[in-house]
Amino acid sequence: MSAQEYAFSRTELLLGKEHMKRLSESAVVVLGIGGVGSHCTEALARCNIGTLILVDNDTVSVTNINRQAVAYQSTVGKSKVSVMKQMIHQINPKANVITFETFLLPENTEAVFHSIQQQLGRNPDYVVDGIDTVSAKLAAAQYCTDHSIPILASMGTGNKLHPEQFQIADIYETSVCPLCRVMRKELKARNISSLKVLYSKEQPLKPSAGAEAPSPGKRAVPGSISFVPPAAGLIIAGQVIRDILKI
């Protein structure tokens, strides 16, 4: 290996030294280390983001293996943020990885972000929302809006087969996506006038015949496949990098 070659030398050829330095000094929060969040985090790590803050209290389950970067037979039962931290350090040993083994909830959003700010000594440069629940997504959007922190929220990726239909847009420019519809209504009620999201106009597929019906009071588990949530995570990572670098 020549003196010019290192883990991110191919990225530096594309972005240049100054942009690489900017990425190494950047801090990105990823809320939810699932199908979208885990692949987004991996891509950010491979772009030399210097500090990654991971927020999730889930453990790897066998049903995650079809789509999540952290999910292998060997990691079933392990903390997702712990597995993700190990993966990041295999990619970039110099990365600063801060983990919060907690689910972001409306009642703890202030505390989680306050702790992040204390550890960083400042606000993060960007927040990625890969959370499943509407209440938590709204809490993250509200906090980031109030504190002028850039945020990109993933909308629904379940029950879909066409990752090429994903796009980045403002929430108020979206259509078709059922989660977007709910978010638009709730954000408007909170006087939040803008939210950058990843969404798709693909009509969600219905569960296949014979699929188990959800228990009373519980939402149906969406179907998923190996190439859709990861594609969403990579698209989000690309947008985050371009936004940080303003390119």
DRENSE-461197 format. One record per residue (C-alpha): residue number from 1; residue in three letters; x, y, z. Coordinates in steps of 0.05 Angstrom, whole numbers, plus 32768, in hexadecimal, padded with zeros to 4 digits. Layout:
% residues N
num=NUM; residu=ALA; X=X; Y=Y; Z=Z;
...
***
This chain:
% residues 247
num=1; residu=MET; X=8000; Y=8000; Z=8000;
num=2; residu=SER; X=801C; Y=8044; Z=7FED;
num=3; residu=ALA; X=8021; Y=807F; Z=801D;
num=4; residu=GLN; X=7FE5; Y=809E; Z=7FFA;
num=5; residu=GLU; X=7FB8; Y=8061; Z=8003;
num=6; residu=TYR; X=7F8D; Y=8059; Z=8041;
num=7; residu=ALA; X=7F47; Y=8041; Z=8051;
num=8; residu=PHE; X=7F25; Y=807E; Z=8034;
num=9; residu=SER; X=7F56; Y=808F; Z=7FFC;
num=10; residu=ARG; X=7F23; Y=807F; Z=7FC5;
num=11; residu=THR; X=7EF0; Y=80AD; Z=7FE7;
num=12; residu=GLU; X=7F25; Y=80E3; Z=7FEB;
num=13; residu=LEU; X=7F30; Y=80DE; Z=7FA0;
num=14; residu=LEU; X=7EE7; Y=80F0; Z=7F98;
num=15; residu=LEU; X=7EDE; Y=8124; Z=7FCF;
num=16; residu=GLY; X=7F23; Y=8141; Z=7FDC;
num=17; residu=LYS; X=7F4B; Y=814A; Z=801D;
num=18; residu=GLU; X=7F24; Y=8185; Z=8038;
num=19; residu=HIS; X=7EE2; Y=8161; Z=8033;
num=20; residu=MET; X=7F00; Y=8123; Z=8052;
num=21; residu=LYS; X=7F18; Y=814D; Z=808C;
num=22; residu=ARG; X=7ED2; Y=816A; Z=8094;
num=23; residu=LEU; X=7EB3; Y=8125; Z=8096;
num=24; residu=SER; X=7EE6; Y=810D; Z=80CA;
num=25; residu=GLU; X=7ED2; Y=8147; Z=80F6;
num=26; residu=SER; X=7E87; Y=813C; Z=80EE;
num=27; residu=ALA; X=7E57; Y=811B; Z=811F;
num=28; residu=VAL; X=7E18; Y=80F7; Z=8107;
num=29; residu=VAL; X=7DE1; Y=80D9; Z=8132;
num=30; residu=VAL; X=7DBD; Y=809C; Z=8118;
num=31; residu=LEU; X=7D7B; Y=808E; Z=813B;
num=32; residu=GLY; X=7D69; Y=8045; Z=8131;
num=33; residu=ILE; X=7D9C; Y=8010; Z=811A;
num=34; residu=GLY; X=7D6C; Y=7FE6; Z=80F1;
num=35; residu=GLY; X=7D68; Y=7FD7; Z=80A6;
num=36; residu=VAL; X=7D6F; Y=8020; Z=8093;
num=37; residu=GLY; X=7D99; Y=803A; Z=80CD;
num=38; residu=SER; X=7DCD; Y=8003; Z=80CD;
num=39; residu=HIS; X=7DDD; Y=8008; Z=8083;
num=40; residu=CYS; X=7DDD; Y=8054; Z=8087;
num=41; residu=THR; X=7E0E; Y=8051; Z=80C2;
num=42; residu=GLU; X=7E3C; Y=8021; Z=809E;
num=43; residu=ALA; X=7E3E; Y=804F; Z=8061;
num=44; residu=LEU; X=7E4C; Y=808C; Z=808D;
num=45; residu=ALA; X=7E85; Y=8067; Z=80AF;
num=46; residu=ARG; X=7EA1; Y=8054; Z=806B;
num=47; residu=CYS; X=7EA0; Y=809F; Z=8059;
num=48; residu=ASN; X=7ECC; Y=80AF; Z=8095;
num=49; residu=ILE; X=7E98; Y=80D1; Z=80C1;
num=50; residu=GLY; X=7EC1; Y=80DD; Z=80FF;
num=51; residu=THR; X=7E8B; Y=80D5; Z=8135;
num=52; residu=LEU; X=7E4E; Y=80A9; Z=8130;
num=53; residu=ILE; X=7E19; Y=80AA; Z=8167;
num=54; residu=LEU; X=7DED; Y=806C; Z=8167;
num=55; residu=VAL; X=7DAA; Y=806B; Z=818B;
num=56; residu=ASP; X=7D83; Y=802A; Z=8190;
num=57; residu=ASN; X=7D71; Y=7FFA; Z=81C8;
num=58; residu=ASP; X=7D60; Y=7FBE; Z=819C;
num=59; residu=THR; X=7D85; Y=7F7C; Z=8195;
num=60; residu=VAL; X=7D91; Y=7F56; Z=8155;
num=61; residu=SER; X=7D5A; Y=7F23; Z=8146;
num=62; residu=VAL; X=7D5C; Y=7EEB; Z=8113;
num=63; residu=THR; X=7D27; Y=7F10; Z=80EA;
num=64; residu=ASN; X=7D58; Y=7F4A; Z=80E1;
num=65; residu=ILE; X=7D88; Y=7F1F; Z=80B8;
num=66; residu=ASN; X=7D64; Y=7F2C; Z=8077;
num=67; residu=ARG; X=7D74; Y=7F77; Z=8075;
num=68; residu=GLN; X=7D9E; Y=7F94; Z=80AF;
num=69; residu=ALA; X=7DE9; Y=7FA0; Z=80AB;
num=70; residu=VAL; X=7DF1; Y=7F8B; Z=80F4;
num=71; residu=ALA; X=7DCB; Y=7F49; Z=80ED;
num=72; residu=TYR; X=7DEF; Y=7F07; Z=80E6;
num=73; residu=GLN; X=7DE3; Y=7EC3; Z=8106;
num=74; residu=SER; X=7E1F; Y=7ED4; Z=8133;
num=75; residu=THR; X=7E00; Y=7F16; Z=814B;
num=76; residu=VAL; X=7DB9; Y=7F00; Z=815B;
num=77; residu=GLY; X=7DA8; Y=7F17; Z=81A2;
num=78; residu=LYS; X=7DDF; Y=7F4B; Z=81A5;
num=79; residu=SER; X=7DD4; Y=7F96; Z=81AD;
num=80; residu=LYS; X=7DCE; Y=7FB8; Z=8169;
num=81; residu=VAL; X=7DF5; Y=7FF5; Z=817D;
num=82; residu=SER; X=7E2D; Y=7FCA; Z=8199;
num=83; residu=VAL; X=7E32; Y=7FA0; Z=8159;
num=84; residu=MET; X=7E30; Y=7FE0; Z=812F;
num=85; residu=LYS; X=7E67; Y=7FFF; Z=8159;
num=86; residu=GLN; X=7E94; Y=7FC2; Z=814D;
num=87; residu=MET; X=7E85; Y=7FC6; Z=8103;
num=88; residu=ILE; X=7E97; Y=800F; Z=8100;
num=89; residu=HIS; X=7ED9; Y=8004; Z=8123;
num=90; residu=GLN; X=7EE9; Y=7FCC; Z=80F2;
num=91; residu=ILE; X=7EDF; Y=8000; Z=80BB;
num=92; residu=ASN; X=7F00; Y=803B; Z=80DE;
num=93; residu=PRO; X=7F24; Y=802E; Z=8120;
num=94; residu=LYS; X=7F2B; Y=8079; Z=812B;
num=95; residu=ALA; X=7EE0; Y=8086; Z=8129;
num=96; residu=ASN; X=7EC0; Y=80A1; Z=8169;
num=97; residu=VAL; X=7E82; Y=8076; Z=8174;
num=98; residu=ILE; X=7E51; Y=808B; Z=81AB;
num=99; residu=THR; X=7E19; Y=805B; Z=81BA;
num=100; residu=PHE; X=7DD7; Y=8064; Z=81DE;
num=101; residu=GLU; X=7DB4; Y=8023; Z=81EF;
num=102; residu=THR; X=7D70; Y=8043; Z=81F2;
num=103; residu=PHE; X=7D35; Y=804E; Z=81C4;
num=104; residu=LEU; X=7D29; Y=8097; Z=81B3;
num=105; residu=LEU; X=7CE5; Y=80A9; Z=81D0;
num=106; residu=PRO; X=7CC0; Y=80EA; Z=81D7;
num=107; residu=GLU; X=7CCD; Y=80EA; Z=8222;
num=108; residu=ASN; X=7D19; Y=80E0; Z=821C;
num=109; residu=THR; X=7D29; Y=8107; Z=81DD;
num=110; residu=GLU; X=7D42; Y=8144; Z=8203;
num=111; residu=ALA; X=7D6D; Y=811A; Z=8231;
num=112; residu=VAL; X=7D8C; Y=80F1; Z=81F9;
num=113; residu=PHE; X=7D9F; Y=812E; Z=81CF;
num=114; residu=HIS; X=7DB8; Y=8153; Z=820D;
num=115; residu=SER; X=7DE6; Y=8118; Z=821B;
num=116; residu=ILE; X=7DFE; Y=8118; Z=81D3;
num=117; residu=GLN; X=7E0C; Y=8162; Z=81D7;
num=118; residu=GLN; X=7E32; Y=8159; Z=8218;
num=119; residu=GLN; X=7E5E; Y=8123; Z=81FA;
num=120; residu=LEU; X=7E6B; Y=8149; Z=81BA;
num=121; residu=GLY; X=7E6F; Y=818E; Z=81D9;
num=122; residu=ARG; X=7E40; Y=81A7; Z=81A2;
num=123; residu=ASN; X=7E05; Y=8192; Z=8178;
num=124; residu=PRO; X=7E0E; Y=8158; Z=8147;
num=125; residu=ASP; X=7E17; Y=816B; Z=80FE;
num=126; residu=TYR; X=7DDE; Y=813F; Z=80E7;
num=127; residu=VAL; X=7DA8; Y=810F; Z=8100;
num=128; residu=VAL; X=7D8E; Y=80D3; Z=80DA;
num=129; residu=ASP; X=7D4A; Y=80BA; Z=80F0;
num=130; residu=GLY; X=7D42; Y=8070; Z=80E3;
num=131; residu=ILE; X=7D0D; Y=8067; Z=8119;
num=132; residu=ASP; X=7CCD; Y=803E; Z=810E;
num=133; residu=THR; X=7C9C; Y=8062; Z=813C;
num=134; residu=VAL; X=7C78; Y=80A2; Z=8129;
num=135; residu=SER; X=7C7B; Y=80C0; Z=816E;
num=136; residu=ALA; X=7CC7; Y=80BA; Z=8172;
num=137; residu=LYS; X=7CD0; Y=80D4; Z=812B;
num=138; residu=LEU; X=7CA7; Y=8111; Z=813D;
num=139; residu=ALA; X=7CCF; Y=811C; Z=817C;
num=140; residu=ALA; X=7D11; Y=8118; Z=8155;
num=141; residu=ALA; X=7CF6; Y=8147; Z=8120;
num=142; residu=GLN; X=7CDE; Y=8179; Z=8154;
num=143; residu=TYR; X=7D1F; Y=8179; Z=817B;
num=144; residu=CYS; X=7D4B; Y=8181; Z=813D;
num=145; residu=THR; X=7D1E; Y=81B8; Z=8121;
num=146; residu=ASP; X=7D20; Y=81DE; Z=8164;
num=147; residu=HIS; X=7D6B; Y=81D8; Z=8168;
num=148; residu=SER; X=7D7C; Y=81E3; Z=811F;
num=149; residu=ILE; X=7D9B; Y=819E; Z=8116;
num=150; residu=PRO; X=7D96; Y=8181; Z=80CF;
num=151; residu=ILE; X=7D6D; Y=8141; Z=80CF;
num=152; residu=LEU; X=7D59; Y=810F; Z=8099;
num=153; residu=ALA; X=7D20; Y=80DF; Z=80AA;
num=154; residu=SER; X=7D14; Y=809D; Z=8089;
num=155; residu=MET; X=7CCB; Y=808F; Z=8079;
num=156; residu=GLY; X=7CAF; Y=804A; Z=806C;
num=157; residu=THR; X=7CDB; Y=8016; Z=804B;
num=158; residu=GLY; X=7CB3; Y=7FD8; Z=805D;
num=159; residu=ASN; X=7C86; Y=7FB2; Z=802C;
num=160; residu=LYS; X=7CAC; Y=7FCE; Z=7FF0;
num=161; residu=LEU; X=7CD4; Y=7FAF; Z=7FB7;
num=162; residu=HIS; X=7CEE; Y=7FEB; Z=7F8F;
num=163; residu=PRO; X=7D27; Y=8010; Z=7FB0;
num=164; residu=GLU; X=7D32; Y=8038; Z=7F70;
num=165; residu=GLN; X=7CF2; Y=805F; Z=7F82;
num=166; residu=PHE; X=7D10; Y=807C; Z=7FC1;
num=167; residu=GLN; X=7D1C; Y=80C7; Z=7FC0;
num=168; residu=ILE; X=7D2E; Y=8100; Z=7FEE;
num=169; residu=ALA; X=7CFA; Y=8137; Z=7FF6;
num=170; residu=ASP; X=7CD9; Y=8165; Z=8028;
num=171; residu=ILE; X=7CA2; Y=8142; Z=804E;
num=172; residu=TYR; X=7C6E; Y=8173; Z=8033;
num=173; residu=GLU; X=7C80; Y=8160; Z=7FEB;
num=174; residu=THR; X=7C74; Y=8115; Z=7FF7;
num=175; residu=SER; X=7C3A; Y=80EA; Z=7FE1;
num=176; residu=VAL; X=7C22; Y=80A1; Z=7FE1;
num=177; residu=CYS; X=7C4C; Y=808B; Z=801D;
num=178; residu=PRO; X=7C1D; Y=807D; Z=8058;
num=179; residu=LEU; X=7C51; Y=8091; Z=808C;
num=180; residu=CYS; X=7C5D; Y=80D3; Z=8069;
num=181; residu=ARG; X=7C13; Y=80E1; Z=806C;
num=182; residu=VAL; X=7C11; Y=80D8; Z=80B7;
num=183; residu=MET; X=7C52; Y=8100; Z=80C1;
num=184; residu=ARG; X=7C39; Y=813A; Z=8097;
num=185; residu=LYS; X=7BFB; Y=8141; Z=80C2;
num=186; residu=GLU; X=7C20; Y=813C; Z=8104;
num=187; residu=LEU; X=7C59; Y=816A; Z=80EF;
num=188; residu=LYS; X=7C27; Y=819F; Z=80D7;
num=189; residu=ALA; X=7C04; Y=819B; Z=811B;
num=190; residu=ARG; X=7C48; Y=81AA; Z=813C;
num=191; residu=ASN; X=7C57; Y=81E4; Z=810D;
num=192; residu=ILE; X=7C93; Y=81C1; Z=80F0;
num=193; residu=SER; X=7C96; Y=81DD; Z=80AA;
num=194; residu=SER; X=7CCB; Y=81B0; Z=808B;
num=195; residu=LEU; X=7CEB; Y=816C; Z=8093;
num=196; residu=LYS; X=7D1B; Y=814A; Z=8063;
num=197; residu=VAL; X=7D06; Y=8102; Z=8058;
num=198; residu=LEU; X=7D15; Y=80C5; Z=802F;
num=199; residu=TYR; X=7CD5; Y=80A6; Z=8013;
num=200; residu=SER; X=7CB8; Y=807F; Z=7FD9;
num=201; residu=LYS; X=7C7A; Y=8085; Z=7FAF;
num=202; residu=GLU; X=7C78; Y=8039; Z=7FA9;
num=203; residu=GLN; X=7C36; Y=801E; Z=7FC1;
num=204; residu=PRO; X=7C44; Y=7FEF; Z=7FFC;
num=205; residu=LEU; X=7C36; Y=7FA7; Z=7FEE;
num=206; residu=LYS; X=7C03; Y=7F83; Z=8018;
num=207; residu=PRO; X=7C1A; Y=7F48; Z=8044;
num=208; residu=SER; X=7C19; Y=7F06; Z=801F;
num=209; residu=ALA; X=7BE0; Y=7ED6; Z=8029;
num=210; residu=GLY; X=7BE8; Y=7EAF; Z=8069;
num=211; residu=ALA; X=7C0F; Y=7EE5; Z=808D;
num=212; residu=GLU; X=7C01; Y=7EE7; Z=80D7;
num=213; residu=ALA; X=7BD1; Y=7F1D; Z=80EB;
num=214; residu=PRO; X=7BEA; Y=7F4F; Z=8120;
num=215; residu=SER; X=7BD2; Y=7F47; Z=8168;
num=216; residu=PRO; X=7B9D; Y=7F79; Z=817F;
num=217; residu=GLY; X=7BBD; Y=7FBC; Z=818D;
num=218; residu=LYS; X=7BFD; Y=7FAC; Z=8167;
num=219; residu=ARG; X=7C10; Y=7FC3; Z=8121;
num=220; residu=ALA; X=7C1D; Y=7F91; Z=80EB;
num=221; residu=VAL; X=7C66; Y=7F7E; Z=80E0;
num=222; residu=PRO; X=7C7A; Y=7F96; Z=809A;
num=223; residu=GLY; X=7C9B; Y=7F69; Z=8068;
num=224; residu=SER; X=7CE3; Y=7F7A; Z=8054;
num=225; residu=ILE; X=7D19; Y=7F64; Z=8024;
num=226; residu=SER; X=7D64; Y=7F69; Z=8020;
num=227; residu=PHE; X=7D6B; Y=7FA0; Z=7FED;
num=228; residu=VAL; X=7D37; Y=7FD4; Z=8002;
num=229; residu=PRO; X=7D47; Y=7FEF; Z=8049;
num=230; residu=PRO; X=7D93; Y=7FEC; Z=803A;
num=231; residu=ALA; X=7D89; Y=8014; Z=7FFB;
num=232; residu=ALA; X=7D63; Y=8048; Z=8023;
num=233; residu=GLY; X=7D9B; Y=804B; Z=8056;
num=234; residu=LEU; X=7DCF; Y=8056; Z=801F;
num=235; residu=ILE; X=7DA7; Y=808D; Z=7FFE;
num=236; residu=ILE; X=7DA0; Y=80B1; Z=8041;
num=237; residu=ALA; X=7DEA; Y=80AA; Z=804F;
num=238; residu=GLY; X=7DFA; Y=80C9; Z=800C;
num=239; residu=GLN; X=7DCC; Y=8104; Z=801A;
num=240; residu=VAL; X=7DEA; Y=810E; Z=805F;
num=241; residu=ILE; X=7E31; Y=8110; Z=8042;
num=242; residu=ARG; X=7E1E; Y=8141; Z=800B;
num=243; residu=ASP; X=7DF9; Y=816D; Z=803D;
num=244; residu=ILE; X=7E33; Y=816F; Z=806E;
num=245; residu=LEU; X=7E63; Y=8180; Z=8036;
num=246; residu=LYS; X=7E31; Y=81AE; Z=8013;
num=247; residu=ILE; X=7E3E; Y=818D; Z=7FD0;
***
